[in-house]
Structures are given as structure tokens and as C-alpha cells.
Amino acid sequence: MLIKNFLSNLASERAPGPRPSFTVLDVLRFLRILVSSGTIGRGKISKSLSLGEGATRTILKRLVEANLVAKSRNGCSLTSKGRRLWESIESVMPRIVEIGGNELTLAPFNVAVLVRGRVGKVGSGLEQRDAAVMAGAKGAVTIVFKNGRLTIPSVSVNLERDYPAAFRDIMRLMKLEEDDVIIISSADTLRNAEYGALAAAWSIIDV
């Protein structure tokens, strides 16, 4: 099964029972927290996700059932299967980083995500912006790396010339390869900026 379908199924509604109060983006963020934290308690995960205890408990239950996460007295951690899954996700989204303000940011908090080799999935960039806004962001800008140059579809054919501060940030934070896509999501909170970046990236991932 494709990773995208697998994770979407983990977050999907299951009958009987109430509709889940979380999305596949919460599942991604849950896994990311475990990667960065190692072993962590459910309460800290809930706080980091800004989710209620019930939603966090349901996500954890599904991840444990899928053998992606193990529980112990010390907390929760990824299993070997969970680590392999995250490595597969990371091969497509190798960088998710907070970024400072520049000419392309729209709000106090900004998160940039690198999506490997997905230039062919980007049109005008409006789909990624809309996905980010629906996830709670103020907006998002999609940048592509093609023929050794960073450009913004329908906006700029030369990012280095037109938006030098943004160009410097991207070159400092990202290790670019040909056909990569960078999406910068802006929001009033770090949580919503991260949600926006993940949602925008999710719209062009097909693995």
C-alpha cells in the first residue's frame, strides 16, 4: 500500500464510533515528535500536538495496532517498522524547518518544507496555497528548483534577484536537488504554520 494511503487510512473514520477529531496531518506530526524525542509520554505528545487527550489516545492506539509505535513505562517510541516508515516519509520530505521572516512570509510564524523531486506535481502553486489555508495557515508560497534555479511559478523566474532574503534562507536551510519543491507556510501560530506546510506538501506527494 502507498504510504499516503496507509497514513490516511490510520486517520480515517471507522464505524462504529465517533468521527475522529484529528487528521492525517496530526498522524504525521505525531510520528515526527517521536522521531525527534525518542521516548515521550502521552501527555507531552498531546501538548505538543495541541490535541485533546482523547484524540491523542486514539492516534496512539491506531499506531500501536499498526505496530508503528510501542508503549512502555517510560512512554511511547517508534518501533523498527515505525522508523522504516518515517525514513520513507523523510525520503520525500527531508526537511521541515521553522524559517524567519523574509519577503515571502505573511505572518509571524513560518515553516518551510522541502518536497523531493515533485516539480512535475506543481502548477501555479495555488493548490498548495489553498491546502495550507484550509489547514489554518494565512497563506503559502511554492518555490521550485529547476535547471539549477529557484523560481516561483507565475511570479518570479529568478528568486535570487527578486527575493534575495528568501533565497538566502532557502539556500541555508535546504540541501536542494534538481526538481525539488519548497513550500513556505505562514500563520499566526507555529502549529498552524506547520499544519499548512504539511497540508501543502501532502497535496503533491504520491508515494
LINQUIBEL-V15145 format. One line per field, one symbol per residue. phi: phi as a letter, one per 40 degrees, with the letter a starting at -180 (. if undefined). psi: psi as a letter, one per 20 degrees, with the letter a starting at -180 (. if undefined). A space follows every 10 residues. Layout:
phi->???
psi->???
This chain:
phi->.cdccccccc cccbcchccc cabccccccd ccccccbgba cccccdcccf bcdcccccdc dcccccgcbb bacchbaccc cccccccccc ccbcbbbcbc cacbcbacba bbbbbcgbdc cbbcgccccc ccccchccia bbbbbbfgbc bbdgbacacd ccbcccdccc cccbbcbdgc bbbbbbacbc dcccdccccc cdcbcbb
psi->qqgghghhhh irppqrrqpq krrhhhgghg hhghghidpq qhghggghil qrhggghggg ghhghjkhqq qahibqqqrh ghhhghhggh hhmipoqqqr qaiiqirhpp ppppopkkhi ipdiihgggh ggghiirhrq pppqopkjqp ropjgpinhh ghmhgggggg hhhqnqqpjq pppopqriqh ghgggggggg ghijpk.
